[in-house]
Amino acid sequence: MNTFSNEDLEGMAHGDNPVANAYRELLAFRRNSPVVPPGYVLVPVKPTPEMLRAGFLAGEDDPGGVYRAMLEATPEHGSNDVTTGKPLTITLPDITSKAFWSGTGKSETFHPETYKRWVKETIERACVIAGISVVVK
């Protein structure tokens, strides 16, 4: 699986074509997604009633236990509103592109295997950039 730096993407996002458009869109997605280091979670600025209840029920003798209980009670534990459900739009290659056709006039032939390969690579590339693990078959 390939990984691209933001600088790599900026270099590939030039031009007015589906691939460059996809790179620009994915670069914007990457820049707008927060990075949460391992061992950290995003929590609401103001504790939810569920979090407060969990902290209260954990008892006052163990501050670490109160904190852990409150973290466990965060909305959608393990995810957050910032990154969960954020749409990832992938612009697929244009099927009318000459890259998928050979011949001219009435003898023009569409090559679906080439198109499928480009679509697969486009989806995989977009997911790598967005930090999503995916296997396209």
C-alpha positions as CSV (number, residue, x, y, z in Angstrom):
1,M,0.0,0.0,0.0
2,N,1.4,3.4,-0.9
3,T,1.3,6.5,1.3
4,F,1.6,10.0,0.0
5,S,2.7,13.1,1.9
6,N,0.8,16.3,1.5
7,E,3.6,17.6,-0.6
8,D,3.3,14.6,-2.9
9,L,-0.5,15.2,-3.3
10,E,0.0,18.9,-4.0
11,G,2.4,17.9,-6.8
12,M,-0.2,15.5,-8.3
13,A,-3.2,17.8,-7.9
14,H,-2.5,20.0,-10.9
15,G,-4.6,20.1,-14.0
16,D,-8.3,19.8,-14.8
17,N,-8.9,16.1,-15.0
18,P,-10.6,13.5,-12.8
19,V,-7.4,12.3,-11.2
20,A,-6.1,15.7,-10.3
21,N,-9.6,16.6,-9.0
22,A,-9.6,13.5,-6.8
23,Y,-6.1,14.4,-5.4
24,R,-7.3,18.0,-4.6
25,E,-10.4,16.7,-2.9
26,L,-8.5,14.1,-0.9
27,L,-5.9,16.6,0.1
28,A,-8.6,18.9,1.4
29,F,-10.2,15.9,3.3
30,R,-6.9,15.1,4.9
31,R,-6.2,18.7,6.0
32,N,-9.7,18.9,7.6
33,S,-9.4,15.7,9.5
34,P,-8.0,16.0,13.0
35,V,-5.1,13.7,14.0
36,V,-5.7,11.9,17.3
37,P,-2.5,10.4,18.6
38,P,-2.6,6.8,19.9
39,G,-3.8,6.6,23.5
40,Y,-5.9,9.7,23.1
41,V,-9.6,10.2,22.4
42,L,-11.7,13.3,21.5
43,V,-14.3,14.1,24.1
44,P,-17.0,16.8,24.3
45,V,-15.9,20.1,25.7
46,K,-18.9,20.0,28.1
47,P,-19.4,16.5,29.6
48,T,-22.7,14.9,28.6
49,P,-25.2,13.9,31.3
50,E,-24.2,10.2,30.7
51,M,-20.5,11.1,31.3
52,L,-21.4,13.0,34.5
53,R,-23.5,10.1,35.8
54,A,-20.8,7.6,35.1
55,G,-18.2,9.8,36.9
56,F,-20.6,10.2,39.9
57,L,-21.3,6.4,40.1
58,A,-17.5,5.6,40.0
59,G,-17.1,7.3,43.4
60,E,-14.9,10.1,44.6
61,D,-12.1,8.1,46.2
62,D,-10.4,7.2,42.9
63,P,-10.0,10.2,40.5
64,G,-8.5,8.0,37.9
65,G,-11.5,5.7,38.1
66,V,-13.9,8.6,37.8
67,Y,-12.0,9.8,34.7
68,R,-11.9,6.3,33.1
69,A,-15.7,5.9,33.7
70,M,-16.4,9.3,32.2
71,L,-14.3,8.4,29.1
72,E,-16.1,5.1,28.7
73,A,-19.4,7.0,28.7
74,T,-18.4,9.5,25.9
75,P,-20.8,9.5,23.0
76,E,-20.0,6.7,20.6
77,H,-17.0,5.6,22.6
78,G,-14.0,5.1,20.3
79,S,-15.3,7.5,17.7
80,N,-16.3,11.1,17.6
81,D,-18.5,13.6,15.7
82,V,-15.6,15.2,14.0
83,T,-14.4,12.2,12.1
84,T,-17.3,9.7,12.3
85,G,-19.7,9.9,9.4
86,K,-17.7,12.5,7.5
87,P,-18.3,11.8,3.8
88,L,-15.5,10.8,1.6
89,T,-16.2,11.6,-2.0
90,I,-14.2,9.9,-4.7
91,T,-14.3,11.1,-8.2
92,L,-14.0,8.1,-10.5
93,P,-12.4,8.2,-13.9
94,D,-14.5,9.5,-16.8
95,I,-15.7,6.5,-18.8
96,T,-15.6,8.5,-22.0
97,S,-11.9,9.1,-21.6
98,K,-9.8,7.9,-24.6
99,A,-7.7,6.0,-22.1
100,F,-10.4,3.3,-22.0
101,W,-11.1,3.1,-25.7
102,S,-9.2,2.0,-28.8
103,G,-9.9,2.3,-32.5
104,T,-11.9,5.0,-34.2
105,G,-15.4,5.5,-35.5
106,K,-17.5,2.4,-35.7
107,S,-14.5,0.2,-34.7
108,E,-14.1,1.9,-31.4
109,T,-13.8,-0.6,-28.6
110,F,-14.3,0.0,-24.8
111,H,-11.8,-1.8,-22.5
112,P,-13.7,-2.5,-19.3
113,E,-10.7,-4.2,-17.6
114,T,-8.6,-1.0,-17.9
115,Y,-11.5,1.1,-16.5
116,K,-12.0,-1.4,-13.6
117,R,-8.2,-1.2,-12.8
118,W,-8.3,2.6,-12.8
119,V,-11.4,2.7,-10.6
120,K,-9.8,0.2,-8.2
121,E,-6.6,2.3,-8.0
122,T,-8.6,5.5,-7.6
123,I,-10.5,4.1,-4.6
124,E,-7.5,2.6,-3.0
125,R,-5.5,5.8,-3.4
126,A,-8.3,7.9,-1.9
127,C,-8.6,5.6,1.0
128,V,-4.8,5.6,1.7
129,I,-4.8,9.4,1.6
130,A,-7.8,9.5,4.0
131,G,-6.2,7.0,6.3
132,I,-8.9,4.3,5.7
133,S,-7.9,0.7,5.3
134,V,-9.7,-0.9,2.4
135,V,-9.2,-3.8,-0.1
136,V,-11.0,-3.4,-3.4
137,K,-11.5,-6.7,-5.3
